Amino acid sequence: MHRRLTLTLLLPMIATLTGCAKAPAREPLANGLLLGLAVLESGPSGPVPQPAQLGILTNDGNEWNYRSIDDDDSNVFHKAMSFTPTGGEPGILTAAGTRAMVKLWRPDGSSETLWEKDFGGKFSRMRDIETADINGDGAADIVVATHDQGVVAVLYGDSIGGFTAEELDAEPNTFVHEIEVGDLDGDGVPEVYATPSLPNKLDGTPQPGFVTRYVPGHDDVRTVVADLGDRHAKEILVEDVDGDGTDELYVSVEAVAGGRVEVLRFDADTDPAQGMLITSLDDSLTRFLTAGDVDGDGIKEMVAAASKSGLWLLRPGSDPRAEWSIESIDRNSGGFEHAAILTDLDGDGLDELYVANDDEGEVNRYIWVDGEPVRELLYTHPEGLSGFTWNIMPVPVSLIPAD
């Protein structure tokens, strides 16, 4: 990694000394980035939502290039990710609101609506999606979280690219912000985790919430696995971060006025009221947790993207159930969502951190050199970002829809 950065820095200098017009071209990256956006424009009565926008960043070997796709059917893409239906053609899966729609976009620019529903509340949004073979039949399924009737659903895939929607749970006046799929008890059966809470409050007053579990096809009943009292979570991560072969549940608990964000760990046998504190942050919101290996030592780290206090690197210690070490990556990065992802776009075996710094209207990349993060600006919205970046995900360039 150090050699790669050094070469990148030296190429412009070599070109200048030898009189070359520019540095030699490198190979285009086979993977790019998708950004799920809500774009707002000023109106006489306040911000006016515009069509849902999918931001696309690719690298042609010399520079990063940005373009976007609009969808007039909705006004926000909450998530976009690559997906291949069993027996179907691969594409980009999107979760949108209002209208609430799950679509699959093809490389030729066409799209197919997999599920659309008006849930009947004030808002109707597909808020999050994850994919896995939920019922063990060999077909890829899609798990969906929604606003504002608390619906958690599964789109069960078949062998020919079709889907059938089944709602696992519903509760009026409830927002479900996040879905995760994993296996905490190690029995080989995937579990679905969700974050129901009362509708959003932004004044710091209590907003009770839980983390719930469903085991579709085995136990469809809602089970509370994290009781957060008068607080709630809009971000959870289910992953084997500590490398013991079994997934863990990490919950970012938002602060009540005057408090701190807490990141709690839950294992399969953890009492719902006794989550293990791995760190706390002097912030009110932390809505992205992402895990990966930034330094190539074979041990995963976690990044917490806080709203105002910046980006934080968390490392498990010898006892991953105790508090982890924490260090600042960048205090000058932030946003209401502060979307972030650790992923290896360049295929060098190390994860890079990609972040939508909405406060500055930027998308940045961080790589670790000699143990320290180095930031690279990938894109700046020309007039700033009037809206929100809700999610950022890797995508094979071959799946990106045509102009």
C-alpha positions in Angstrom: 0.0 0.0 0.0 2.9 2.3 0.8 4.5 1.6 -2.6 1.2 2.3 -4.3 0.7 5.8 -2.7 4.4 6.7 -3.3 4.1 5.9 -7.0 0.9 7.9 -7.2 2.6 10.9 -5.7 5.7 10.6 -7.9 4.1 10.2 -11.3 3.2 13.9 -11.7 6.8 14.9 -10.7 8.3 12.4 -13.1 6.1 13.8 -15.9 7.2 17.4 -15.2 10.9 16.5 -15.1 10.8 14.5 -18.4 8.5 17.0 -20.2 5.7 14.5 -20.6 2.2 15.9 -21.0 0.8 13.7 -18.3 1.5 10.6 -16.3 1.0 7.2 -17.9 -2.6 5.9 -17.8 -3.5 3.2 -15.3 -6.1 0.5 -15.8 -9.7 1.6 -15.1 -11.1 0.2 -11.9 -13.6 -2.6 -12.4 -15.7 -1.4 -9.5 -17.3 1.9 -8.8 -19.6 3.5 -6.2 -23.3 4.0 -6.0 -24.7 6.9 -3.9 -28.4 6.8 -2.9 -29.5 10.5 -2.8 -32.4 12.8 -1.9 -32.1 16.1 -3.7 -33.9 19.2 -2.5 -34.5 22.6 -4.2 -35.6 25.8 -2.6 -39.3 26.6 -3.0 -41.6 29.4 -1.7 -42.7 27.3 1.3 -39.4 25.5 1.9 -37.3 22.7 0.4 -39.0 20.8 -2.5 -38.0 17.2 -3.0 -36.8 16.4 -6.5 -36.8 13.0 -8.3 -34.8 10.2 -6.6 -31.2 10.4 -7.7 -28.6 7.7 -8.1 -25.1 9.0 -8.0 -22.4 7.0 -9.8 -18.6 7.3 -9.4 -16.2 5.4 -11.6 -12.4 5.7 -12.2 -11.1 5.5 -15.8 -7.5 4.9 -14.7 -6.6 8.6 -14.5 -9.5 10.3 -12.6 -12.8 9.8 -11.0 -15.9 10.6 -13.0 -19.4 11.3 -11.7 -22.8 11.1 -13.3 -26.3 10.5 -12.0 -29.6 8.8 -12.9 -33.0 10.3 -11.9 -36.2 8.3 -11.2 -39.3 10.4 -11.5 -41.4 7.7 -9.7 -39.9 8.5 -6.3 -38.1 11.4 -4.5 -35.4 9.5 -2.6 -33.1 6.4 -3.1 -32.5 5.2 0.4 -30.2 2.4 -0.9 -28.7 1.0 -4.1 -26.6 -2.1 -4.4 -25.6 -4.8 -7.0 -27.8 -7.8 -7.0 -28.3 -11.0 -9.1 -31.7 -12.7 -8.9 -31.5 -16.5 -9.0 -32.3 -17.5 -12.6 -32.3 -13.8 -13.7 -30.0 -11.1 -15.0 -27.8 -9.1 -12.6 -28.4 -5.4 -12.1 -28.7 -2.6 -9.5 -31.3 -3.0 -6.7 -32.8 0.2 -5.3 -35.0 1.0 -2.4 -37.0 4.2 -2.8 -39.7 6.4 -1.3 -42.3 8.1 -1.7 -43.5 6.1 -3.8 -42.3 3.1 -1.9 -40.7 0.9 -4.6 -38.0 -1.8 -4.9 -36.6 -1.8 -8.4 -33.9 -3.7 -10.3 -32.1 -1.6 -12.9 -30.4 -3.3 -15.9 -27.2 -2.2 -17.6 -29.2 -1.2 -20.7 -31.0 1.5 -18.6 -34.3 -0.4 -18.2 -35.8 -1.2 -14.8 -38.2 -3.7 -13.3 -40.4 -3.0 -10.2 -40.1 -6.0 -7.9 -42.4 -4.6 -5.2 -44.4 -1.5 -4.7 -46.8 -0.7 -1.9 -48.5 2.3 -0.3 -48.3 1.4 3.4 -51.1 3.8 4.4 -49.3 6.1 6.8 -48.0 9.7 6.4 -44.8 8.3 4.8 -44.4 5.3 2.5 -40.8 4.4 2.1 -38.6 1.4 1.4 -35.9 2.4 3.9 -33.4 -0.4 3.7 -32.7 -3.7 1.9 -30.4 -6.6 2.4 -30.0 -9.8 0.3 -29.5 -13.4 1.3 -31.0 -16.9 0.9 -33.3 -16.4 3.9 -35.3 -19.7 3.7 -32.5 -22.0 2.5 -34.1 -22.9 -0.8 -31.1 -21.9 -2.9 -32.7 -18.7 -4.3 -31.6 -15.2 -3.4 -34.2 -13.2 -1.3 -34.5 -9.5 -0.4 -35.3 -8.3 3.1 -36.9 -4.9 3.3 -37.4 -2.3 6.1 -40.1 0.4 5.7 -41.6 3.6 7.0 -43.9 4.4 8.7 -46.1 1.4 9.5 -43.3 -0.7 10.8 -43.3 -3.2 8.1 -40.5 -5.8 7.9 -40.9 -7.9 4.8 -39.1 -10.5 2.7 -39.3 -10.7 -1.1 -38.8 -14.5 -1.6 -37.0 -15.2 -4.8 -37.7 -18.2 -7.1 -35.6 -20.1 -9.6 -36.5 -17.9 -12.6 -35.9 -14.4 -11.3 -39.3 -13.8 -9.8 -40.3 -12.6 -6.3 -43.2 -13.0 -3.9 -43.6 -10.5 -1.0 -44.4 -11.6 2.5 -44.7 -9.2 5.4 -43.2 -10.6 8.6 -44.3 -7.8 10.9 -46.1 -4.4 11.0 -46.8 -1.8 13.6 -48.5 1.6 13.1 -46.6 4.8 13.6 -43.2 3.0 13.6 -40.1 3.7 11.5 -37.8 0.8 10.7 -34.5 2.3 9.5 -32.1 -0.7 9.2 -32.1 -4.3 8.2 -29.2 -6.7 8.8 -28.9 -10.5 8.1 -26.6 -12.8 9.9 -26.2 -15.9 12.2 -25.4 -15.0 15.8 -26.1 -18.5 17.2 -24.0 -20.3 14.6 -26.8 -22.8 13.6 -26.5 -22.1 9.9 -29.9 -20.5 9.7 -29.9 -16.8 8.8 -31.6 -14.4 11.2 -33.1 -11.0 10.3 -32.5 -8.0 12.5 -34.4 -4.7 12.4 -34.6 -1.4 14.3 -38.2 -0.3 15.0 -38.6 3.0 16.8 -41.2 5.8 17.2 -41.2 8.4 14.4 -38.2 10.7 14.1 -37.5 13.4 16.6 -34.6 15.8 16.1 -34.9 17.8 19.3 -33.0 15.4 21.5 -36.0 14.2 23.5 -36.4 10.5 24.3 -37.4 8.3 21.3 -37.8 4.7 22.5 -36.7 1.9 20.3 -35.5 -1.7 20.1 -33.6 -4.2 17.9 -35.8 -7.1 16.9 -35.0 -10.5 15.4 -37.0 -12.7 13.0 -36.1 -16.2 11.7 -38.3 -16.6 8.7 -39.6 -20.1 8.1 -38.5 -21.2 11.6 -39.8 -18.5 14.0 -41.5 -15.6 12.4 -42.4 -14.1 15.8 -40.7 -10.8 16.7 -38.1 -11.2 19.4 -36.5 -8.2 21.1 -32.7 -8.8 21.3 -31.8 -5.2 22.3 -34.0 -3.1 24.6 -32.7 0.4 24.4 -35.0 2.0 26.9 -35.8 5.7 26.2 -33.2 5.7 23.3 -33.1 4.0 19.9 -30.9 2.9 17.1 -31.0 3.8 13.4 -27.8 1.9 12.6 -26.8 -1.7 13.4 -24.1 -4.0 12.0 -24.2 -7.8 12.0 -20.8 -9.2 11.1 -18.0 -11.4 12.5 -15.7 -8.5 13.3 -13.7 -10.2 16.0 -12.9 -13.2 13.7 -14.2 -16.0 16.0 -16.3 -17.5 13.3 -19.6 -16.3 14.6 -21.5 -13.1 13.8 -22.0 -10.3 16.4 -24.6 -7.6 16.6 -23.4 -4.0 17.0 -25.9 -1.3 17.8 -25.3 2.4 17.5 -27.5 3.9 20.2 -28.4 7.5 19.6 -28.0 10.0 22.4 -30.8 11.7 24.3 -30.1 15.5 24.8 -26.9 15.9 26.8 -25.7 12.3 26.3 -23.3 10.4 24.1 -23.7 7.9 21.3 -22.9 4.4 22.6 -21.9 1.4 20.4 -23.0 -1.8 22.1 -22.2 -5.4 21.3 -24.7 -8.2 21.6 -24.0 -11.9 21.2 -26.6 -14.7 20.8 -26.8 -15.1 24.6 -26.6 -11.4 25.6 -29.5 -10.1 27.8 -31.4 -7.6 25.7 -30.9 -5.0 28.5 -27.2 -5.7 29.0 -25.4 -4.9 25.7 -21.6 -4.6 26.1 -20.2 -1.1 25.6 -17.4 -1.1 23.1 -17.1 2.7 22.8 -18.9 6.0 23.2 -18.7 9.1 21.1 -19.3 12.8 22.0 -22.0 13.1 19.4 -25.8 12.8 19.1 -26.0 10.6 15.9 -23.9 7.9 14.4 -25.8 6.3 11.5 -23.1 4.3 9.8 -21.0 1.4 11.1 -18.8 -0.5 8.6 -16.1 -3.2 9.1 -13.1 -4.3 7.1 -9.3 -4.7 7.2 -7.6 -1.4 6.5 -4.0 -2.4 7.3 -3.7 -5.9 5.9 -3.1 -7.7 9.2 -6.0 -10.1 8.8 -7.9 -8.5 11.7 -11.0 -6.4 11.0 -11.5 -2.9 12.2 -14.7 -1.0 12.5 -15.4 2.6 11.3 -18.1 4.7 13.0 -19.2 7.7 11.0 -20.6 10.2 13.5 -22.7 13.2 12.5 -20.5 16.1 13.8 -17.5 14.6 15.5 -16.1 13.0 12.4 -14.9 9.5 11.4 -13.6 7.0 14.1 -11.6 3.8 13.8 -12.4 1.2 16.4 -10.2 -1.8 17.0 -11.1 -4.8 19.2 -8.5 -5.7 21.8 -7.6 -9.1 23.3 -11.0 -9.2 24.9 -13.4 -8.1 22.1 -16.3 -8.0 24.6 -14.6 -5.2 26.5 -14.1 -1.6 25.3 -12.2 -1.2 22.0 -9.5 1.3 21.2 -10.6 4.3 19.3 -8.7 6.8 17.2 -9.8 9.7 15.0 -9.6 9.3 11.2 -10.9 12.8 10.3 -12.8 15.3 12.4 -13.6 17.5 9.4 -16.0 15.1 7.8 -19.7 14.9 8.7 -23.4 14.9 7.7 -26.8 14.0 8.9 -26.3 10.4 7.6 -22.6 10.5 6.9 -22.7 7.5 4.6 -19.6 5.3 4.7 -18.4 1.9 3.5 -15.2 -0.1 3.9 -14.5 -2.0 0.7 -11.7 -3.0 -1.6 -12.5 -1.3 -5.0 -8.9 -1.5 -6.4 -8.5 -5.2 -5.6 -5.2 -4.9 -3.7 -6.4 -7.0 -0.7 -6.8 -4.0 1.6 -10.1 -2.2 2.3 -10.4 1.5 1.6 -12.9 3.8 3.3 -15.3 5.7 1.1 -17.3 8.5 2.7 -20.0 11.0 1.7 -19.0 14.1 3.5 -22.3 15.9 3.0 -21.3 18.9 5.2 -18.7 19.8 2.5 -20.5 18.3 -0.5 -17.7 15.9 -1.1 -17.0 12.2 -1.6 -13.7 11.1 -0.2 -11.5 8.0 0.0 -9.1 7.1 2.8 -6.3 4.6 2.6 -3.9 3.6 5.4 -0.2 4.3 4.8 2.2 3.3 7.6 -0.7 3.0 9.9 -2.2 6.5 9.2 -5.2 7.4 7.1 -4.6 9.5 4.0 -7.6 11.3 2.4 -8.2 11.7 -1.3 -11.0 13.8 -2.7 -12.9 11.9 -5.3 -15.7 14.4 -6.1 -17.2 17.7 -5.1 -20.8 18.6 -5.9 -20.3 21.8 -7.9 -22.9 23.8 -6.0 -22.7 21.9 -2.7 -25.2 19.1 -1.9 -28.7 20.3 -1.3 -30.1 17.1 0.2 -28.8 13.9 1.7 -26.6 11.0 0.8 -28.4 8.1 2.3 -26.1 5.3 1.3 -22.9 4.4 -0.5 -22.1 1.0 -1.9 -19.6 -0.7 -4.3 -20.8 -1.9 -7.7 -19.2 -3.6 -10.7 -18.9 -1.1 -13.5 -20.4 -3.7 -15.9 -23.7 -3.4 -14.1 -24.0 0.4 -14.2 -27.0 1.5 -16.4 -26.2 3.2 -19.6 -26.6 7.0 -19.9 
